[in-house]
Structures are given as C-alpha cells and as structure tokens.
C-alpha cells in the first residue's frame, strides 16, 4: 500500500472539475484534465461546498476502477457529483437514500444483475436486428423533416434530439404524442445546471433550487410511468413497459420506486446520450468537408465515425464510485469509503491512448473509448446507440452532398450528461 501523502489538485483545477459552465465551454476543462493526467492523475478535489473526492483522469485507471465492481461500488454514495447541500436534500426527500432515482446505475451485485436481466435481451443485437427496418423508417422520416427545412436548420432541435427519442419510445411503449413530454422532462432532469434547459430557464439558481427543479422533473416522470405501468398490468403488450410493469425478482413484484427508476433510466438515458453523440458526429463533419466526402463515398467508415463521435462528444461526462476497502490506484492510496470520480471526458482525451485526441478522426483505430463504461455496469443500450447512429448517417449521407456550420454550436453546461444543445448547419441536398 502506498504511503505517500494525498495528491491534492490545485484549486483552479478542482473548481473547474465541479463547474458545469466549464463543461459547456469545453476546451478549458479539457486543458485542466490534461494537466491532471500529466501531473496528478489521481488527485484529490477539495472544492467549496463539496465532499472531497478523487478525480481519476487517466484512461488506464478509469478502466481499472470500472471493471472492479467488487472494490468500487455504486450504491453507498451518489453516483453523480453534487454539492453537500444537494446530497442532504436528496437524503431528506428519499428517506435516507443518496439516490434521487433508484435504477440499474445505482445498484450493486447481486441486485444489479437481477434487474439488468429483466430487459437485457431487448437491447441485444439479435433482437435489435428485428427492429432495424422500423428504425430505418424513423431515420428516413427524420431526414425528410431535415430536408423540408430548405437547406438550413438546428440539427439538435430538428434531428438529433427527436430521432433517438422516437426510437427508444417505440421500444419502451410510450405513445408518440407523449414524446415531447419525455424530451422536456429529460432535458430538465439532466440539464438542471444549464439556463437553456432547466425548468426555470434561469441562470441565477442555487444548487438547492437546481435540485428542486430536478426533483420536480423526476416526480413528473414517476407519475407518468406509474400510470403506464398500471395500464400494462391491465393490458400487457409486446414492449419494455410491460416487462418492467410485471417484473418479479426473487418471487416478489419489484417496488414502485424501482419500477419508476427503471422506466426513467430507459426513457431518459436511452435517447439523450445518443442525441448528443449524433449531434457530435454532425458537428465534426460540418467542420471537415474532406472527411464528410470520404465517409459519404465509403460507408465502411460508418462504424469508425460512430465510435469517434461517441469518444469526441463523451455524453456521459462522469460517474462516481465509492471504495469498498483500502486500496491503491495509480500509486495513490485510497481509503475505504472514499468517493471517486471517473472523469470520462479526460479518459477519452488521454494522449497515452488517443494520439492527437482533440482531432476527430473517423478512421481512428483501435478506439477504446470509455464513454460506455466497462465491467458489469457497461451501458445497457450501447448496441442500440450504435445501430441508430449507423442507420441515420447511412440515410443522411445518401441525401445531402455537403454540410457546413451556419453559426456557433453550443454545449450544455452540465457536469454529468452533456453534449451539443444547439448545432446550426447549412446543407446542400443531393
């Protein structure tokens, strides 16, 4: 066990890591992470208003923690960074739980796998293959809507926010007319720190106010899905909503809290992250006409485009873990119960793994990004995300000859789930 003193990150690095605006501005936070990787890859963050935690910034160390689900747990403390005041409020509202939403993301073994198995088959390649033509139809309709704008649009608002939303709601079993509500609640839940996305549409919010608006979004989700669950128990259908509504673990129906959390994680995470990566791919292609032309001419490059977009965008920017025992990471002693941040933005820009990491390169290989996580908590919907993106860009590249930026894209200000929130483009139809 290492005996060296804790490596404490400089205040300017620590304050950036907990600042949602820094992730919206993007380039600055990447520079801060680069410094950390080079000088203090496992560094203690001591930021005002936050419990101390370790920032894990190198790809290798992130993978080590991600794969060791016995020593690094999800359940004991929050899996999402938040100020102390927010954690106290969450404990008060939930009756002692650190998790506002209880889902697969907050569960450890053996419970996690019991719940994961309930829907896992729906998101595996064999089942998704049977949905490919339906997804392609949704993609064609999305491209039709884009072309109908007449040559310019906000790609996020017109395409990338709506297309994966429609796909996952079809699988879940949410009616098409309720999709705008799902989008609104997802943005309010994940975008609570962003003035363009939070429920109040306000810049001047305290952490407690942000959390209160997130709580309201979660409650609206729960109310909606409890009604959907009751409907599926009364009238089962061939959809994921029915599976969750009638789920049984160890001979007992799952609780309303666990059912609601399951619905929320499928509904929200099932589209918002794919939306961000899809927009990231279009952003990169709009800046690089040569790469656009190359991929348009050679569709064998599409899988590379997708993986690079997911790496380059990094929609899930961190998760937290709690050490189950004294251990060592990257030569730094970690004590039992210490809180750790897996800094996926940093890991996906680690020069030790990704040469020239800021450059978008669809031919990059191997592309061992950490955006889907690793170990037993690897993203349940990763196969669906890849399929959706491949189909959309296959359809899109058939129908436009060029694309360019028509303004300055903006990323969401969020420490947790982020990505482009606006992407103005001009395009020439084929």
RODO-2510 file (C-alpha; in nm, 4 decimals, decimal comma):
residues 430
     n   res          X          Y          Z
     1     x     0,0000     0,0000     0,0000
     2     x     0,1362     0,3417    -0,0910
     3     x     0,2263     0,5686     0,2000
     4     x     0,2736     0,8955     0,0127
     5     x     0,0694     1,1991     0,1163
     6     x    -0,2543     1,2606    -0,0757
     7     x    -0,2065     1,4419    -0,4059
     8     x    -0,4334     1,7459    -0,3776
     9     x    -0,5300     1,9089    -0,7066
    10     x    -0,4665     2,2845    -0,7369
    11     x    -0,7745     2,4979    -0,6601
    12     x    -0,8135     2,6150    -1,0218
    13     x    -0,8271     2,2536    -1,1425
    14     x    -1,0615     2,1437    -0,8650
    15     x    -1,3019     2,4341    -0,9187
    16     x    -1,3211     2,3611    -1,2926
    17     x    -1,3998     1,9923    -1,2386
    18     x    -1,7110     2,0783    -1,0330
    19     x    -1,8196     2,3721    -1,2511
    20     x    -2,0957     2,2942    -1,5072
    21     x    -2,0083     2,6045    -1,7113
    22     x    -1,6576     2,4666    -1,7676
    23     x    -1,8050     2,1614    -1,9427
    24     x    -2,0202     2,3863    -2,1610
    25     x    -1,7131     2,5869    -2,2635
    26     x    -1,5329     2,2532    -2,3194
    27     x    -1,1806     2,3478    -2,4310
    28     x    -1,0822     2,4852    -2,0916
    29     x    -1,1915     2,1789    -1,8973
    30     x    -1,0028     1,9557    -2,1396
    31     x    -0,6875     2,1579    -2,0700
    32     x    -0,7427     2,1208    -1,6957
    33     x    -0,7822     1,7468    -1,7344
    34     x    -0,4675     1,7313    -1,9470
    35     x    -0,2729     1,8952    -1,6643
    36     x    -0,4169     1,6478    -1,4157
    37     x    -0,3323     1,3467    -1,6338
    38     x     0,0274     1,4642    -1,6694
    39     x     0,0879     1,5819    -1,3150
    40     x    -0,1658     1,4303    -1,0741
    41     x    -0,3683     1,1562    -1,2475
    42     x    -0,5322     1,0502    -0,9204
    43     x    -0,5896     1,3826    -0,7491
    44     x    -0,7958     1,4869    -0,4500
    45     x    -1,0581     1,7506    -0,5292
    46     x    -1,1236     1,9897    -0,2425
    47     x    -1,3861     2,2346    -0,3691
    48     x    -1,6017     2,4644    -0,1605
    49     x    -1,9413     2,3127    -0,0896
    50     x    -1,8431     1,9595    -0,1966
    51     x    -1,7324     1,6495    -0,0110
    52     x    -1,3682     1,5733    -0,1015
    53     x    -1,3342     1,3178    -0,3801
    54     x    -1,0654     1,1675    -0,6007
    55     x    -1,0601     1,2651    -0,9689
    56     x    -0,9460     0,9657    -1,1757
    57     x    -0,8264     1,1168    -1,5040
    58     x    -0,6163     0,8603    -1,6934
    59     x    -0,7793     0,6067    -1,9244
    60     x    -0,5988     0,3114    -1,7666
    61     x    -0,7074     0,3968    -1,4134
    62     x    -1,0673     0,4671    -1,5194
    63     x    -1,0838     0,1238    -1,6797
    64     x    -0,9316    -0,0416    -1,3715
    65     x    -1,1941     0,1093    -1,1420
    66     x    -1,4783     0,0485    -1,3884
    67     x    -1,4030    -0,3221    -1,4172
    68     x    -1,3531    -0,3846    -1,0451
    69     x    -1,7145    -0,3790    -0,9308
    70     x    -1,6352    -0,5554    -0,6036
    71     x    -1,3941    -0,2902    -0,4748
    72     x    -1,5633     0,0157    -0,6264
    73     x    -1,9350     0,0391    -0,5571
    74     x    -2,2288     0,2372    -0,6926
    75     x    -2,4747     0,2167    -0,4066
    76     x    -2,3178     0,3630    -0,0883
    77     x    -2,2939     0,7239    -0,2095
    78     x    -2,4355     0,9195    -0,5009
    79     x    -2,3203     0,8035    -0,8451
    80     x    -2,3485     1,1634    -0,9679
    81     x    -2,1441     1,4549    -0,8364
    82     x    -2,3384     1,7079    -0,6331
    83     x    -2,2755     1,9664    -0,3618
    84     x    -2,3178     1,8718     0,0033
    85     x    -2,6392     2,0758     0,0199
    86     x    -2,7839     1,8737    -0,2681
    87     x    -2,6857     1,5452    -0,1067
    88     x    -2,8529     1,6484     0,2185
    89     x    -3,1690     1,7467     0,0331
    90     x    -3,1716     1,4152    -0,1539
    91     x    -3,1336     1,2194     0,1715
    92     x    -3,4222     1,4137     0,3245
    93     x    -3,6551     1,3611     0,0266
    94     x    -3,5765     0,9911    -0,0213
    95     x    -3,5776     0,8994     0,3458
    96     x    -3,2044     0,8329     0,3653
    97     x    -3,1033     0,7229     0,0155
    98     x    -2,8212     0,9067    -0,1659
    99     x    -3,0013     0,8441    -0,4966
   100     x    -3,2883     1,0589    -0,6189
   101     x    -3,3663     0,7920    -0,8807
   102     x    -3,3044     0,4282    -0,7927
   103     x    -3,2093     0,2401    -1,1082
   104     x    -2,9583    -0,0019    -1,2564
   105     x    -2,6979     0,2726    -1,2311
   106     x    -2,7263     0,2884    -0,8504
   107     x    -2,7346    -0,0873    -0,7815
   108     x    -2,4513    -0,3258    -0,6951
   109     x    -2,4267    -0,7050    -0,7198
   110     x    -2,6225    -0,9226    -0,6942
   111     x    -2,9231    -0,6916    -0,7214
   112     x    -2,7874    -0,5078    -1,0256
   113     x    -2,7679    -0,8162    -1,2459
   114     x    -3,1113    -0,9402    -1,1338
   115     x    -3,2621    -0,6142    -1,2583
   116     x    -3,0432    -0,5864    -1,5671
   117     x    -3,1540    -0,9290    -1,6887
   118     x    -3,5179    -0,8183    -1,6937
   119     x    -3,4712    -0,6138    -2,0139
   120     x    -3,1230    -0,7029    -2,1378
   121     x    -3,2459    -0,9245    -2,4223
   122     x    -3,4406    -0,6311    -2,5695
   123     x    -3,1185    -0,4391    -2,6251
   124     x    -2,9003    -0,7193    -2,7613
   125     x    -2,8050    -0,7369    -3,1323
   126     x    -3,0311    -1,0347    -3,2077
   127     x    -3,3473    -0,8529    -3,1010
   128     x    -3,2357    -0,5197    -3,2450
   129     x    -3,1843    -0,6830    -3,5847
   130     x    -3,5582    -0,7473    -3,5965
   131     x    -3,6188    -0,3750    -3,5387
   132     x    -3,3734    -0,2479    -3,7982
   133     x    -3,6275    -0,1771    -4,0719
   134     x    -3,8551     0,0058    -3,8301
   135     x    -3,5590     0,2152    -3,7115
   136     x    -3,4617     0,2837    -4,0725
   137     x    -3,8119     0,4122    -4,1393
   138     x    -3,7801     0,6503    -3,8433
   139     x    -3,4415     0,7640    -3,9733
   140     x    -3,5819     0,8339    -4,3213
   141     x    -3,8633     1,0383    -4,1720
   142     x    -3,6073     1,2350    -3,9695
   143     x    -3,4047     1,3104    -4,2817
   144     x    -3,7255     1,4073    -4,4658
   145     x    -3,8008     1,6599    -4,1913
   146     x    -3,4485     1,7984    -4,2102
   147     x    -3,4626     1,8383    -4,5890
   148     x    -3,8010     2,0075    -4,5607
   149     x    -3,6337     2,2973    -4,3761
   150     x    -3,4936     2,4141    -4,7100
   151     x    -3,1208     2,3889    -4,6554
   152     x    -3,0565     2,5095    -4,3020
   153     x    -3,1648     2,4025    -3,9554
   154     x    -3,0576     2,3488    -3,5991
   155     x    -2,9554     1,9850    -3,6225
   156     x    -3,0077     1,9257    -3,2497
   157     x    -3,3625     2,0612    -3,2430
   158     x    -3,4644     1,9206    -3,5820
   159     x    -3,2952     1,5802    -3,5875
   160     x    -3,0655     1,4563    -3,3153
   161     x    -3,2959     1,5295    -3,0202
   162     x    -3,6018     1,3752    -3,1863
   163     x    -3,4774     1,0706    -3,3778
   164     x    -3,3344     0,8589    -3,0898
   165     x    -3,6222     0,9755    -2,8716
   166     x    -3,8746     0,8267    -3,1154
   167     x    -3,6758     0,5025    -3,1474
   168     x    -3,6452     0,4312    -2,7750
   169     x    -4,0050     0,5316    -2,7038
   170     x    -4,1200     0,2803    -2,9648
   171     x    -3,9236     0,0101    -2,7828
   172     x    -4,0377     0,1254    -2,4392
   173     x    -4,4018     0,1608    -2,5418
   174     x    -4,4636     0,5329    -2,4890
   175     x    -4,7215     0,6773    -2,7340
   176     x    -4,5860     0,9123    -2,9987
   177     x    -4,7965     1,2019    -2,8724
   178     x    -4,6206     1,1834    -2,5326
   179     x    -4,2685     1,2106    -2,6769
   180     x    -4,2486     1,5916    -2,6370
   181     x    -4,3158     1,5455    -2,2651
   182     x    -4,0420     1,2815    -2,2420
   183     x    -3,7960     1,5155    -2,4135
   184     x    -3,8894     1,8079    -2,1886
   185     x    -3,8553     1,6073    -1,8667
   186     x    -3,5256     1,4528    -1,9780
   187     x    -3,3760     1,7935    -2,0530
   188     x    -3,4978     1,9284    -1,7200
   189     x    -3,3547     1,6308    -1,5306
   190     x    -3,0139     1,6153    -1,7000
   191     x    -2,9915     1,9868    -1,7819
   192     x    -3,0746     2,1289    -1,4424
   193     x    -2,7484     2,3235    -1,4370
   194     x    -2,7993     2,4783    -1,7809
   195     x    -3,0052     2,8001    -1,8131
   196     x    -3,1401     2,6962    -2,1553
   197     x    -3,2537     2,3534    -2,0355
   198     x    -3,3552     2,3762    -1,6700
   199     x    -3,7187     2,4043    -1,5680
   200     x    -3,6916     2,7701    -1,4668
   201     x    -3,4891     2,8719    -1,7764
   202     x    -3,2779     3,0718    -1,5334
   203     x    -2,9074     3,1415    -1,4857
   204     x    -2,9288     3,2547    -1,1225
   205     x    -3,0136     2,9307    -0,9445
   206     x    -2,8639     2,7957    -0,6233
   207     x    -2,7694     2,4260    -0,6122
   208     x    -3,0736     2,3672    -0,3939
   209     x    -3,3016     2,5360    -0,6500
   210     x    -3,1470     2,3315    -0,9328
   211     x    -3,2079     2,0150    -0,7340
   212     x    -3,5659     2,1134    -0,6562
   213     x    -3,6408     2,1537    -1,0270
   214     x    -3,4740     1,8186    -1,0995
   215     x    -3,6875     1,6631    -0,8264
   216     x    -3,9995     1,8046    -0,9897
   217     x    -3,8972     1,6560    -1,3246
   218     x    -3,8353     1,3181    -1,1595
   219     x    -4,1744     1,3302    -0,9888
   220     x    -4,3436     1,4087    -1,3189
   221     x    -4,1616     1,1122    -1,4746
   222     x    -4,2691     0,8882    -1,1871
   223     x    -4,6312     0,9972    -1,2107
   224     x    -4,6395     0,9313    -1,5838
   225     x    -4,4741     0,5908    -1,5633
   226     x    -4,6809     0,4646    -1,2718
   227     x    -4,9908     0,5255    -1,4871
   228     x    -4,8222     0,3471    -1,7782
   229     x    -4,7292     0,0539    -1,5529
   230     x    -5,0885     0,0204    -1,4325
   231     x    -5,2070     0,0202    -1,7942
   232     x    -4,9570    -0,2520    -1,8892
   233     x    -5,0579    -0,4713    -1,5974
   234     x    -5,4187    -0,4439    -1,7054
   235     x    -5,3404    -0,4833    -2,0759
   236     x    -4,9916    -0,6288    -2,1446
   237     x    -4,8216    -0,5523    -2,4762
   238     x    -4,5021    -0,6543    -2,6536
   239     x    -4,2860    -0,3735    -2,5163
   240     x    -4,0356    -0,2945    -2,2421
   241     x    -4,3008    -0,1061    -2,0434
   242     x    -4,4867    -0,4339    -1,9973
   243     x    -4,1700    -0,6167    -1,8885
   244     x    -4,0993    -0,3580    -1,6179
   245     x    -4,4622    -0,3321    -1,5039
   246     x    -4,4867    -0,7074    -1,4470
   247     x    -4,1295    -0,7719    -1,3312
   248     x    -4,0700    -1,0161    -1,0467
   249     x    -3,7439    -1,0519    -0,8509
   250     x    -3,6993    -1,3372    -0,6004
   251     x    -4,0668    -1,4207    -0,6298
   252     x    -4,1874    -1,0682    -0,5462
   253     x    -4,3040    -0,7836    -0,7747
   254     x    -4,0493    -0,5038    -0,7882
   255     x    -4,1320    -0,1930    -0,5861
   256     x    -4,2888     0,1171    -0,7384
   257     x    -3,9662     0,3108    -0,6688
   258     x    -3,7539     0,0552    -0,8502
   259     x    -4,0016     0,0313    -1,1378
   260     x    -4,0129     0,4093    -1,1755
   261     x    -3,6339     0,4261    -1,1724
   262     x    -3,6141     0,1575    -1,4397
   263     x    -3,8574     0,3438    -1,6632
   264     x    -3,6705     0,6703    -1,6153
   265     x    -3,3264     0,5292    -1,6957
   266     x    -3,4536     0,3623    -2,0144
   267     x    -3,6575     0,6639    -2,1239
   268     x    -3,4055     0,9380    -2,0458
   269     x    -3,0611     0,7817    -2,0823
   270     x    -3,1954     0,5761    -2,3719
   271     x    -3,2148     0,8769    -2,6004
   272     x    -3,0333     1,1801    -2,4571
   273     x    -2,6837     1,0353    -2,4815
   274     x    -2,7395     0,9084    -2,8360
   275     x    -2,8752     1,2501    -2,9291
   276     x    -2,5529     1,4108    -2,8069
   277     x    -2,3259     1,1690    -2,9962
   278     x    -2,5322     1,2055    -3,3139
   279     x    -2,5022     1,5837    -3,2947
   280     x    -2,1311     1,5487    -3,2202
   281     x    -2,0799     1,3477    -3,5388
   282     x    -2,2610     1,6081    -3,7488
   283     x    -2,0675     1,8906    -3,5815
   284     x    -1,7396     1,7245    -3,6734
   285     x    -1,8457     1,6520    -4,0334
   286     x    -1,9689     2,0098    -4,0796
   287     x    -1,6201     2,1320    -3,9878
   288     x    -1,4363     1,8857    -4,2141
   289     x    -1,5684     1,8615    -4,5743
   290     x    -1,2917     1,6190    -4,6741
   291     x    -1,3875     1,3728    -4,4021
   292     x    -1,7558     1,4164    -4,4926
   293     x    -1,6816     1,3353    -4,8576
   294     x    -1,4691     1,0349    -4,7636
   295     x    -1,7404     0,8795    -4,5454
   296     x    -2,0148     0,9603    -4,7962
   297     x    -1,8168     0,7687    -5,0595
   298     x    -1,7174     0,4775    -4,8329
   299     x    -1,9818     0,3590    -4,5864
   300     x    -1,7429     0,1050    -4,4377
   301     x    -1,6157     0,4067    -4,2408
   302     x    -1,9503     0,4499    -4,0620
   303     x    -1,8626     0,2317    -3,7590
   304     x    -1,5472     0,4383    -3,7141
   305     x    -1,7462     0,7606    -3,7427
   306     x    -1,9822     0,6408    -3,4716
   307     x    -1,7142     0,5337    -3,2237
   308     x    -1,5198     0,8548    -3,2786
   309     x    -1,8318     1,0666    -3,2316
   310     x    -1,9058     0,8913    -2,9026
   311     x    -1,5452     0,9417    -2,7840
   312     x    -1,5159     1,3003    -2,9080
   313     x    -1,8501     1,4058    -2,7584
   314     x    -1,8472     1,1967    -2,4366
   315     x    -2,2163     1,2450    -2,3473
   316     x    -2,1839     1,0893    -2,0002
   317     x    -1,9063     1,3003    -1,8558
   318     x    -1,8562     1,1210    -1,5246
   319     x    -1,9838     0,8671    -1,2781
   320     x    -1,8914     0,8400    -0,9118
   321     x    -1,7819     0,5283    -0,7249
   322     x    -1,7208     0,4502    -0,3564
   323     x    -1,4223     0,2445    -0,2406
   324     x    -1,5308    -0,0694    -0,0552
   325     x    -1,1866    -0,1189     0,1021
   326     x    -0,8446     0,0392     0,1354
   327     x    -0,6679     0,0117    -0,1991
   328     x    -0,4336     0,1848    -0,4419
   329     x    -0,4995     0,3468    -0,7801
   330     x    -0,2195     0,4827    -0,9943
   331     x     0,0187     0,4729    -0,6973
   332     x    -0,2164     0,6745    -0,4765
   333     x    -0,3583     0,5320    -0,1538
   334     x    -0,7381     0,5265    -0,1469
   335     x    -0,9170     0,4654     0,1832
   336     x    -1,2338     0,2648     0,2391
   337     x    -1,5432     0,4837     0,1810
   338     x    -1,3518     0,7385    -0,0287
   339     x    -1,5541     0,8895    -0,3146
   340     x    -1,4093     0,8715    -0,6665
   341     x    -1,4991     1,0499    -0,9893
   342     x    -1,4401     0,8588    -1,3136
   343     x    -1,3611     1,1514    -1,5445
   344     x    -1,4714     1,0109    -1,8809
   345     x    -1,4006     1,3371    -2,0667
   346     x    -1,0406     1,3107    -1,9531
   347     x    -1,0107     0,9388    -2,0247
   348     x    -1,1429     0,9876    -2,3772
   349     x    -0,8788     1,2546    -2,4417
   350     x    -0,5853     1,0692    -2,2886
   351     x    -0,2877     1,1058    -2,5251
   352     x    -0,1493     0,7755    -2,3977
   353     x    -0,4380     0,6002    -2,5728
   354     x    -0,5616     0,8500    -2,8351
   355     x    -0,2903     1,0296    -3,0369
   356     x    -0,3934     1,3897    -3,1092
   357     x    -0,7112     1,3393    -2,9037
   358     x    -0,8790     1,6699    -2,9937
   359     x    -0,8806     1,5749    -3,3620
   360     x    -1,1932     1,3997    -3,4899
   361     x    -1,0776     1,1018    -3,6957
   362     x    -1,3361     0,8520    -3,8192
   363     x    -1,0535     0,6145    -3,9175
   364     x    -0,9084     0,6121    -3,5644
   365     x    -0,8364     0,2608    -3,4521
   366     x    -0,8422     0,0982    -3,2170
   367     x    -1,0859     0,3354    -3,0470
   368     x    -1,1011     0,2127    -2,6886
   369     x    -1,3118     0,4979    -2,5542
   370     x    -1,4662     0,4816    -2,2081
   371     x    -1,7941     0,6521    -2,2994
   372     x    -1,9998     0,3357    -2,2464
   373     x    -1,8249     0,2454    -1,9230
   374     x    -1,6864    -0,1032    -1,8611
   375     x    -1,7492    -0,4056    -1,6428
   376     x    -2,0967    -0,5109    -1,5322
   377     x    -2,2227    -0,1525    -1,5495
   378     x    -2,1360    -0,1100    -1,9166
   379     x    -2,4166     0,0796    -2,0905
   380     x    -2,7229    -0,1412    -2,1449
   381     x    -2,8132     0,0436    -2,4662
   382     x    -2,4749     0,0566    -2,6393
   383     x    -2,5799    -0,1749    -2,9262
   384     x    -2,8951     0,0293    -2,9850
   385     x    -2,6997     0,3572    -2,9875
   386     x    -2,4544     0,2265    -3,2468
   387     x    -2,7329     0,0860    -3,4637
   388     x    -2,9365     0,4078    -3,4524
   389     x    -2,6389     0,6234    -3,5482
   390     x    -2,5264     0,3907    -3,8276
   391     x    -2,8710     0,3833    -3,9849
   392     x    -2,9278     0,7590    -3,9558
   393     x    -2,5974     0,8564    -4,1146
   394     x    -2,6371     0,5931    -4,3852
   395     x    -2,9698     0,7536    -4,4792
   396     x    -2,8454     1,1092    -4,4324
   397     x    -2,5312     1,0720    -4,6422
   398     x    -2,7424     0,9416    -4,9315
   399     x    -2,9407     1,2625    -4,9371
   400     x    -2,7040     1,5534    -4,8800
   401     x    -2,3959     1,6498    -5,0810
   402     x    -2,2346     1,8836    -4,8296
   403     x    -2,2800     2,0380    -4,4879
   404     x    -2,1233     2,3294    -4,3015
   405     x    -2,1728     2,5187    -3,9793
   406     x    -2,4164     2,8093    -4,0014
   407     x    -2,3296     2,9546    -3,6619
   408     x    -2,1540     2,8658    -3,3394
   409     x    -2,2683     2,5381    -3,1791
   410     x    -2,3163     2,5372    -2,8025
   411     x    -2,2669     2,2591    -2,5483
   412     x    -2,4855     2,2159    -2,2420
   413     x    -2,3498     2,3442    -1,9122
   414     x    -2,3576     2,0244    -1,7084
   415     x    -2,1102     1,8223    -1,5060
   416     x    -2,2978     1,4961    -1,5687
   417     x    -2,4715     1,4411    -1,9051
   418     x    -2,3666     1,6893    -2,1723
   419     x    -2,3194     1,7475    -2,5429
   420     x    -2,4366     1,9912    -2,8110
   421     x    -2,7561     2,1792    -2,7236
   422     x    -2,7561     2,3803    -3,0470
   423     x    -2,5974     2,2962    -3,3833
   424     x    -2,6853     2,5399    -3,6660
   425     x    -2,5955     2,3939    -4,0068
   426     x    -2,6384     2,4602    -4,3791
   427     x    -2,6563     2,1696    -4,6216
   428     x    -2,6964     2,1001    -4,9911
   429     x    -2,9458     1,8229    -5,0735
   430     x    -2,8390     1,5572    -5,3219
***
